[in-house]
Amino acid sequence: MNELYILISVLVILNVTLIASIIILERRHPKDSNDADYYDENGYHIYYDRRIIEAEQKRRDQVPSED
């Protein structure tokens, strides 16, 4: 009977520890990441649309300035 009490108490302690760990980790990391950091001023994704961004940059560099 004592073994059963020990087993139950160990399981309760493990569950409480797991729940406390999850709560602490949730507080440490924000839920919403700012996805706006990954987009440029034209709305292109910096990583996935990098070929489009490079082509536009080349096009801007080739156009002579109107000074």
MMTF fields as JSON, N, C-alpha, C and O atoms, coordinates in Angstrom:
{
  "mmtfVersion": "1.0.0",
  "mmtfProducer": "UNKNOWN",
  "numBonds": 267,
  "numAtoms": 268,
  "numGroups": 67,
  "numChains": 1,
  "numModels": 1,
  "chainsPerModel": [1],
  "groupsPerChain": [67],
  "chainIdList": ["A"],
  "bondAtomList": [4, 2, 8, 6, 12, 10, 16, 14, 20, 18, 24, 22, 28, 26, 32, 30, 36, 34, 40, 38, 44, 42, 48, 46, 52, 50, 56, 54, 60, 58, 64, 62, 68, 66, 72, 70, 76, 74, 80, 78, 84, 82, 88, 86, 92, 90, 96, 94, 100, 98, 104, 102, 108, 106, 112, 110, 116, 114, 120, 118, 124, 122, 128, 126, 132, 130, 136, 134, 140, 138, 144, 142, 148, 146, 152, 150, 156, 154, 160, 158, 164, 162, 168, 166, 172, 170, 176, 174, 180, 178, 184, 182, 188, 186, 192, 190, 196, 194, 200, 198, 204, 202, 208, 206, 212, 210, 216, 214, 220, 218, 224, 222, 228, 226, 232, 230, 236, 234, 240, 238, 244, 242, 248, 246, 252, 250, 256, 254, 260, 258, 264, 262],
  "bondOrderList": [1, 1, 1, 1, 1, 1, 1, 1, 1, 1, 1, 1, 1, 1, 1, 1, 1, 1, 1, 1, 1, 1, 1, 1, 1, 1, 1, 1, 1, 1, 1, 1, 1, 1, 1, 1, 1, 1, 1, 1, 1, 1, 1, 1, 1, 1, 1, 1, 1, 1, 1, 1, 1, 1, 1, 1, 1, 1, 1, 1, 1, 1, 1, 1, 1, 1],
  "groupList": [{"groupName": "MET", "atomNameList": ["N", "CA", "C", "O"], "elementList": ["N", "C", "C", "O"], "formalChargeList": [0, 0, 0, 0], "bondAtomList": [1, 0, 2, 1, 3, 2], "bondOrderList": [1, 1, 2], "singleLetterCode": "M", "chemCompType": "L-PEPTIDE LINKING"}, {"groupName": "ASN", "atomNameList": ["N", "CA", "C", "O"], "elementList": ["N", "C", "C", "O"], "formalChargeList": [0, 0, 0, 0], "bondAtomList": [1, 0, 2, 1, 3, 2], "bondOrderList": [1, 1, 2], "singleLetterCode": "N", "chemCompType": "L-PEPTIDE LINKING"}, {"groupName": "GLU", "atomNameList": ["N", "CA", "C", "O"], "elementList": ["N", "C", "C", "O"], "formalChargeList": [0, 0, 0, 0], "bondAtomList": [1, 0, 2, 1, 3, 2], "bondOrderList": [1, 1, 2], "singleLetterCode": "E", "chemCompType": "L-PEPTIDE LINKING"}, {"groupName": "LEU", "atomNameList": ["N", "CA", "C", "O"], "elementList": ["N", "C", "C", "O"], "formalChargeList": [0, 0, 0, 0], "bondAtomList": [1, 0, 2, 1, 3, 2], "bondOrderList": [1, 1, 2], "singleLetterCode": "L", "chemCompType": "L-PEPTIDE LINKING"}, {"groupName": "TYR", "atomNameList": ["N", "CA", "C", "O"], "elementList": ["N", "C", "C", "O"], "formalChargeList": [0, 0, 0, 0], "bondAtomList": [1, 0, 2, 1, 3, 2], "bondOrderList": [1, 1, 2], "singleLetterCode": "Y", "chemCompType": "L-PEPTIDE LINKING"}, {"groupName": "ILE", "atomNameList": ["N", "CA", "C", "O"], "elementList": ["N", "C", "C", "O"], "formalChargeList": [0, 0, 0, 0], "bondAtomList": [1, 0, 2, 1, 3, 2], "bondOrderList": [1, 1, 2], "singleLetterCode": "I", "chemCompType": "L-PEPTIDE LINKING"}, {"groupName": "SER", "atomNameList": ["N", "CA", "C", "O"], "elementList": ["N", "C", "C", "O"], "formalChargeList": [0, 0, 0, 0], "bondAtomList": [1, 0, 2, 1, 3, 2], "bondOrderList": [1, 1, 2], "singleLetterCode": "S", "chemCompType": "L-PEPTIDE LINKING"}, {"groupName": "VAL", "atomNameList": ["N", "CA", "C", "O"], "elementList": ["N", "C", "C", "O"], "formalChargeList": [0, 0, 0, 0], "bondAtomList": [1, 0, 2, 1, 3, 2], "bondOrderList": [1, 1, 2], "singleLetterCode": "V", "chemCompType": "L-PEPTIDE LINKING"}, {"groupName": "THR", "atomNameList": ["N", "CA", "C", "O"], "elementList": ["N", "C", "C", "O"], "formalChargeList": [0, 0, 0, 0], "bondAtomList": [1, 0, 2, 1, 3, 2], "bondOrderList": [1, 1, 2], "singleLetterCode": "T", "chemCompType": "L-PEPTIDE LINKING"}, {"groupName": "ALA", "atomNameList": ["N", "CA", "C", "O"], "elementList": ["N", "C", "C", "O"], "formalChargeList": [0, 0, 0, 0], "bondAtomList": [1, 0, 2, 1, 3, 2], "bondOrderList": [1, 1, 2], "singleLetterCode": "A", "chemCompType": "L-PEPTIDE LINKING"}, {"groupName": "ARG", "atomNameList": ["N", "CA", "C", "O"], "elementList": ["N", "C", "C", "O"], "formalChargeList": [0, 0, 0, 0], "bondAtomList": [1, 0, 2, 1, 3, 2], "bondOrderList": [1, 1, 2], "singleLetterCode": "R", "chemCompType": "L-PEPTIDE LINKING"}, {"groupName": "HIS", "atomNameList": ["N", "CA", "C", "O"], "elementList": ["N", "C", "C", "O"], "formalChargeList": [0, 0, 0, 0], "bondAtomList": [1, 0, 2, 1, 3, 2], "bondOrderList": [1, 1, 2], "singleLetterCode": "H", "chemCompType": "L-PEPTIDE LINKING"}, {"groupName": "PRO", "atomNameList": ["N", "CA", "C", "O"], "elementList": ["N", "C", "C", "O"], "formalChargeList": [0, 0, 0, 0], "bondAtomList": [1, 0, 2, 1, 3, 2], "bondOrderList": [1, 1, 2], "singleLetterCode": "P", "chemCompType": "L-PEPTIDE LINKING"}, {"groupName": "LYS", "atomNameList": ["N", "CA", "C", "O"], "elementList": ["N", "C", "C", "O"], "formalChargeList": [0, 0, 0, 0], "bondAtomList": [1, 0, 2, 1, 3, 2], "bondOrderList": [1, 1, 2], "singleLetterCode": "K", "chemCompType": "L-PEPTIDE LINKING"}, {"groupName": "ASP", "atomNameList": ["N", "CA", "C", "O"], "elementList": ["N", "C", "C", "O"], "formalChargeList": [0, 0, 0, 0], "bondAtomList": [1, 0, 2, 1, 3, 2], "bondOrderList": [1, 1, 2], "singleLetterCode": "D", "chemCompType": "L-PEPTIDE LINKING"}, {"groupName": "GLY", "atomNameList": ["N", "CA", "C", "O"], "elementList": ["N", "C", "C", "O"], "formalChargeList": [0, 0, 0, 0], "bondAtomList": [1, 0, 2, 1, 3, 2], "bondOrderList": [1, 1, 2], "singleLetterCode": "G", "chemCompType": "PEPTIDE LINKING"}, {"groupName": "GLN", "atomNameList": ["N", "CA", "C", "O"], "elementList": ["N", "C", "C", "O"], "formalChargeList": [0, 0, 0, 0], "bondAtomList": [1, 0, 2, 1, 3, 2], "bondOrderList": [1, 1, 2], "singleLetterCode": "Q", "chemCompType": "L-PEPTIDE LINKING"}],
  "groupTypeList": [0, 1, 2, 3, 4, 5, 3, 5, 6, 7, 3, 7, 5, 3, 1, 7, 8, 3, 5, 9, 6, 5, 5, 5, 3, 2, 10, 10, 11, 12, 13, 14, 6, 1, 14, 9, 14, 4, 4, 14, 2, 1, 15, 4, 11, 5, 4, 4, 14, 10, 10, 5, 5, 2, 9, 2, 16, 13, 10, 10, 14, 16, 7, 12, 6, 2, 14],
  "groupIdList": [1, 2, 3, 4, 5, 6, 7, 8, 9, 10, 11, 12, 13, 14, 15, 16, 17, 18, 19, 20, 21, 22, 23, 24, 25, 26, 27, 28, 29, 30, 31, 32, 33, 34, 35, 36, 37, 38, 39, 40, 41, 42, 43, 44, 45, 46, 47, 48, 49, 50, 51, 52, 53, 54, 55, 56, 57, 58, 59, 60, 61, 62, 63, 64, 65, 66, 67],
  "secStructList": [7, 2, 2, 2, 2, 2, 2, 2, 2, 2, 2, 2, 2, 2, 2, 2, 2, 2, 2, 2, 2, 2, 2, 2, 2, 2, 2, 2, 1, 7, 1, 1, 7, 7, 4, 4, 4, 4, 5, 7, 6, 6, 1, 7, 5, 6, 6, 6, 6, 2, 2, 2, 2, 2, 2, 2, 2, 2, 2, 2, 2, 2, 1, 7, 7, 7, 7],
  "xCoordList": [0.824, 0.0, 0.867, 0.527, 2.005, 2.902, 3.488, 3.723, 3.721, 4.259, 3.277, 3.679, 2.003, 0.976, 0.963, 0.848, 1.077, 1.123, 2.359, 2.292, 3.467, 4.702, 4.551, 4.937, 3.996, 3.797, 2.855, 3.13, 1.768, 0.818, 1.471, 1.287, 2.223, 2.857, 3.918, 4.054, 4.666, 5.667, 4.988, 5.456, 3.902, 3.177, 2.595, 2.621, 2.08, 1.548, 2.668, 2.493, 3.798, 4.935, 5.419, 5.723, 5.498, 5.914, 4.928, 5.34, 3.639, 2.637, 2.709, 2.632, 2.855, 2.956, 4.212, 4.178, 5.31, 6.557, 6.418, 6.885, 5.787, 5.582, 4.696, 5.014, 3.611, 2.713, 3.412, 3.26, 4.17, 4.903, 5.939, 6.123, 6.614, 7.602, 6.942, 7.469, 5.805, 5.091, 4.655, 4.778, 4.155, 3.723, 4.905, 4.788, 6.026, 7.216, 7.705, 8.06, 7.729, 8.178, 7.222, 7.667, 5.927, 4.954, 5.138, 4.988, 5.452, 5.664, 6.951, 7.041, 7.94, 9.241, 9.205, 9.854, 8.457, 8.402, 7.07, 6.013, 7.111, 5.847, 5.114, 5.743, 3.805, 3.009, 3.027, 3.1, 2.96, 2.896, 4.261, 4.865, 4.743, 5.991, 5.644, 4.605, 6.506, 6.254, 6.718, 7.903, 5.78, 6.121, 6.461, 7.001, 6.165, 6.47, 7.972, 8.401, 8.771, 10.227, 10.734, 11.838, 9.948, 10.392, 9.954, 10.231, 9.279, 8.791, 9.423, 9.683, 9.669, 10.245, 9.121, 7.949, 9.5, 8.512, 7.517, 6.444, 7.847, 6.939, 6.057, 5.221, 6.233, 5.427, 6.016, 5.361, 7.246, 7.902, 8.578, 9.159, 8.489, 9.16, 10.662, 11.105, 11.432, 12.865, 13.585, 14.515, 13.188, 13.881, 13.287, 14.018, 11.978, 11.363, 11.297, 11.329, 11.208, 11.115, 12.416, 12.402, 13.527, 14.795, 15.191, 15.879, 14.779, 15.087, 14.333, 14.885, 13.09, 12.311, 12.92, 13.029, 13.314, 13.919, 15.231, 15.506, 16.049, 17.317, 17.071, 17.79, 16.065, 15.757, 15.3, 15.694, 14.481, 14.046, 15.211, 15.289, 16.107, 17.28, 18.164, 18.661, 18.365, 19.157, 18.478, 19.14, 17.156, 16.411, 16.536, 16.68, 16.48, 16.638, 18.045, 18.235, 19.031, 20.419, 20.696, 21.537, 20.003, 20.237, 19.561, 20.019, 18.492, 17.787, 18.646, 19.026, 18.964, 19.79, 19.012, 17.81, 19.72, 19.078, 18.802, 19.537, 17.742, 17.33, 17.869, 17.082, 19.162, 19.776, 19.992, 20.498],
  "yCoordList": [-1.191, 0.0, 1.254, 2.258, 1.181, 2.334, 2.619, 3.772, 1.546, 1.743, 2.502, 3.321, 2.233, 2.93, 4.414, 5.252, 4.748, 6.158, 6.856, 8.007, 6.158, 6.734, 6.963, 8.014, 5.988, 6.112, 7.269, 8.054, 7.375, 8.471, 9.814, 10.761, 9.914, 11.192, 11.566, 12.741, 10.593, 10.87, 11.339, 12.287, 10.702, 11.111, 12.517, 13.303, 12.829, 14.175, 15.203, 16.259, 14.914, 15.842, 16.033, 17.158, 14.961, 15.075, 15.913, 16.74, 15.703, 16.487, 17.963, 18.821, 18.261, 19.658, 20.296, 21.449, 19.569, 20.086, 20.344, 21.368, 19.436, 19.602, 20.808, 21.604, 20.952, 22.09, 23.397, 24.381, 23.425, 24.64, 24.988, 26.163, 23.989, 24.242, 24.823, 25.758, 24.284, 24.791, 26.229, 27.054, 26.541, 27.91, 28.864, 29.962, 28.473, 29.335, 29.56, 30.683, 28.51, 28.657, 29.518, 30.278, 29.417, 30.251, 31.723, 32.583, 32.016, 33.414, 33.965, 35.159, 33.116, 33.561, 33.917, 34.877, 33.162, 33.391, 34.033, 33.524, 35.137, 35.753, 34.867, 34.162, 34.908, 34.066, 34.578, 33.787, 35.887, 36.462, 36.954, 37.797, 36.43, 36.943, 38.021, 37.961, 38.99, 40.09, 39.689, 39.778, 39.249, 38.809, 39.975, 39.76, 41.186, 42.347, 42.522, 43.187, 41.946, 42.047, 41.314, 41.589, 40.389, 39.575, 40.122, 39.504, 41.264, 41.833, 43.196, 43.943, 43.516, 44.821, 45.835, 45.534, 47.05, 48.121, 47.859, 48.462, 46.973, 46.649, 45.441, 45.066, 44.844, 43.696, 42.357, 41.325, 42.356, 41.107, 40.49, 41.19, 39.167, 38.447, 38.48, 38.184, 38.832, 39.061, 37.791, 37.872, 36.631, 35.397, 34.776, 34.481, 34.581, 33.842, 34.644, 34.058, 35.956, 36.8, 37.525, 38.601, 36.966, 37.679, 37.861, 38.829, 36.961, 37.141, 38.338, 39.108, 38.498, 39.655, 40.933, 41.932, 40.901, 42.079, 42.426, 43.602, 41.421, 41.678, 42.25, 43.153, 41.74, 42.252, 43.703, 44.517, 44.034, 45.425, 46.326, 47.466, 45.828, 46.615, 46.883, 47.997, 45.871, 46.067, 47.063, 47.912, 46.961, 47.882, 49.318, 50.254, 49.485, 50.83, 51.361, 52.557, 50.478, 50.911, 51.284, 52.144, 50.654, 50.927, 52.21, 52.824, 52.621, 53.841, 55.036, 55.175, 55.917, 57.089, 58.057, 58.262, 58.635, 59.588, 60.891, 61.263, 61.589, 62.828, 64.029, 64.795, 64.219, 65.356, 66.521, 67.553],
  "zCoordList": [0.0, 0.0, 0.0, -0.626, 0.718, 0.754, -0.623, -0.985, -1.39, -2.733, -3.611, -4.438, -3.433, -4.201, -3.858, -4.753, -2.59, -2.181, -2.744, -3.176, -2.733, -3.276, -4.779, -5.29, -5.483, -6.922, -7.251, -8.158, -6.535, -6.766, -6.481, -7.245, -5.408, -5.079, -6.112, -6.452, -6.612, -7.642, -8.917, -9.548, -9.308, -10.506, -10.358, -11.305, -9.192, -8.959, -9.038, -9.647, -8.44, -8.477, -9.911, -10.309, -10.694, -12.09, -12.904, -13.717, -12.689, -13.409, -13.048, -13.927, -11.78, -11.348, -11.92, -12.35, -11.93, -12.491, -13.988, -14.486, -14.699, -16.135, -16.43, -17.313, -15.716, -15.926, -15.588, -16.312, -14.509, -14.146, -15.209, -15.526, -15.761, -16.817, -18.055, -18.658, -18.437, -19.61, -19.39, -20.295, -18.219, -17.922, -17.968, -18.514, -17.414, -17.425, -18.85, -19.208, -19.671, -21.059, -21.873, -22.733, -21.626, -22.338, -21.993, -22.861, -20.77, -20.372, -20.958, -21.245, -21.137, -21.618, -23.102, -23.517, -23.91, -25.35, -25.723, -25.351, -26.447, -26.862, -27.87, -28.659, -27.839, -28.72, -30.153, -31.094, -30.325, -31.663, -32.091, -31.427, -33.194, -33.741, -34.749, -35.405, -34.865, -35.773, -37.169, -37.487, -37.993, -39.341, -40.254, -41.34, -39.851, -40.69, -40.871, -41.814, -39.997, -40.13, -41.365, -41.836, -41.892, -43.015, -44.371, -45.399, -44.393, -45.641, -45.875, -44.932, -47.157, -47.472, -47.676, -47.45, -48.11, -48.246, -49.374, -49.39, -50.319, -51.424, -51.124, -51.946, -49.98, -49.599, -49.995, -49.849, -50.495, -50.866, -49.648, -48.818, -49.56, -48.485, -48.753, -49.863, -47.753, -47.923, -48.367, -49.169, -47.874, -48.248, -49.515, -50.461, -49.538, -50.636, -51.932, -53.014, -51.847, -53.04, -53.327, -53.924, -52.919, -53.074, -54.532, -54.855, -55.428, -56.855, -57.417, -58.203, -57.023, -57.467, -56.92, -57.631, -55.663, -55.036, -55.725, -55.963, -56.05, -56.746, -58.137, -58.565, -58.85, -60.189, -60.118, -60.954, -59.138, -58.99, -58.611, -59.069, -57.787, -57.398, -58.615, -58.785, -59.464, -60.682, -61.61, -62.208, -61.729, -62.58, -62.064, -62.85, -60.754, -60.175, -60.386, -60.611, -60.315, -60.512, -61.963, -62.225, -62.91, -64.322, -64.793, -65.756, -64.141, -64.547, -64.164, -63.002, -65.14, -64.805, -63.92, -64.091, -62.988, -62.08, -62.809, -63.724, -62.407, -63.064, -62.306, -61.749, -62.265, -61.558, -62.456, -62.017]
}
